[in-house]
Amino acid sequence: MISLYADEDVDVLLKPLLTAKGFKVLTTLDEGMLGKTDREQLEHANKLQSVFVTHNRIDFEKLAAQYTQEAKAHEGIILATRRNAYELARRIARFLEIHKSDNIKNQVWYV
């Protein structure tokens, strides 16, 4: 089962919507990570073995490139377009039904 870690910019409603579909979702609030840097958030997601979900495209594209340059691995990053939480949950669930965790690791995905 793929686990997700949503940053503080993602609507908190996403968690119960995806949990209801059978996915494990953690948030920055759950983990006491509010206000931490982007790098700290991604490192925490890796520690949790969770795919990172954010709306912060520019910063996380750069961070993913830095990880590649540093030969560091991550569980994957989902860059989500801002939509209402129901539509976003539907798109992420569909994405996770199609992709296995091995395909997601070390990749940046756009939903």
C-alpha positions as CSV (number, residue, x, y, z in Angstrom):
1,M,0.0,0.0,0.0
2,I,1.4,3.4,-1.0
3,S,1.5,5.9,1.8
4,L,1.1,9.7,1.2
5,Y,2.5,12.6,3.1
6,A,0.7,15.9,2.3
7,D,2.4,19.3,3.0
8,E,0.7,22.1,4.9
9,D,-0.5,23.8,1.7
10,V,-2.7,20.8,0.7
11,D,-6.3,21.0,1.9
12,V,-6.8,18.9,5.1
13,L,-10.0,17.4,3.5
14,L,-7.8,15.4,1.2
15,K,-6.8,13.1,4.1
16,P,-10.3,11.7,5.0
17,L,-11.2,11.6,1.3
18,L,-8.2,9.4,0.4
19,T,-8.4,7.4,3.6
20,A,-12.0,6.5,2.7
21,K,-10.6,5.1,-0.5
22,G,-8.2,2.9,1.4
23,F,-5.0,5.0,1.2
24,K,-2.8,5.9,4.1
25,V,-2.4,9.7,4.4
26,L,-0.3,11.6,6.8
27,T,-0.1,15.4,7.0
28,T,2.4,18.0,8.3
29,L,-0.1,18.7,11.1
30,D,-0.2,15.0,12.1
31,E,3.5,14.8,12.1
32,G,4.2,18.1,14.0
33,M,6.1,19.4,10.9
34,L,4.3,22.7,10.4
35,G,6.7,25.5,9.3
36,K,9.6,23.2,8.5
37,T,11.6,23.7,5.3
38,D,10.8,22.0,2.0
39,R,13.9,19.8,2.4
40,E,12.9,18.9,5.9
41,Q,9.4,18.0,4.7
42,L,10.8,15.8,1.9
43,E,13.3,14.1,4.2
44,H,10.5,13.4,6.7
45,A,8.3,11.9,3.9
46,N,11.2,9.6,3.0
47,K,11.6,8.6,6.6
48,L,7.9,7.7,6.6
49,Q,8.4,5.9,3.3
50,S,5.6,8.1,1.9
51,V,5.1,9.8,-1.4
52,F,5.1,13.6,-0.9
53,V,2.1,15.6,-2.1
54,T,2.2,19.3,-2.6
55,H,1.0,22.3,-4.7
56,N,4.4,23.9,-4.5
57,R,5.6,23.0,-8.0
58,I,8.6,25.4,-8.4
59,D,10.3,24.7,-5.1
60,F,9.8,20.9,-5.3
61,E,11.0,20.7,-8.9
62,K,14.2,22.4,-7.8
63,L,14.5,20.1,-4.7
64,A,13.9,17.0,-6.8
65,A,16.7,18.1,-9.2
66,Q,19.0,18.7,-6.2
67,Y,18.2,15.2,-4.9
68,T,19.2,13.8,-8.3
69,Q,22.4,15.8,-8.4
70,E,23.2,14.6,-4.8
71,A,22.3,11.0,-5.8
72,K,19.7,11.0,-3.0
73,A,16.6,8.9,-3.3
74,H,13.0,9.9,-2.4
75,E,9.7,8.0,-2.4
76,G,8.3,10.3,-5.1
77,I,6.7,13.7,-5.4
78,I,3.2,14.4,-6.6
79,L,2.8,18.0,-7.7
80,A,-0.9,18.7,-7.6
81,T,-2.7,21.5,-9.5
82,R,-4.9,23.5,-7.2
83,R,-8.4,22.0,-7.4
84,N,-11.2,21.4,-5.0
85,A,-10.4,18.6,-2.6
86,Y,-12.9,16.2,-4.1
87,E,-11.4,16.5,-7.6
88,L,-7.9,16.3,-6.3
89,A,-8.7,13.2,-4.2
90,R,-10.2,11.6,-7.3
91,R,-7.2,12.3,-9.4
92,I,-4.7,11.1,-6.9
93,A,-6.6,7.9,-6.2
94,R,-6.8,7.2,-9.9
95,F,-3.0,7.9,-10.2
96,L,-2.2,5.5,-7.3
97,E,-4.4,2.8,-8.8
98,I,-2.4,2.9,-12.0
99,H,1.1,3.3,-10.6
100,K,3.0,1.0,-8.2
101,S,5.4,2.5,-5.6
102,D,8.5,1.3,-7.6
103,N,7.3,3.4,-10.6
104,I,6.7,6.5,-8.4
105,K,10.1,6.5,-6.5
106,N,12.6,9.2,-7.5
107,Q,10.1,10.7,-9.9
108,V,8.1,13.9,-10.0
109,W,4.5,13.4,-11.1
110,Y,1.9,16.0,-12.1
111,V,-1.8,15.5,-11.3
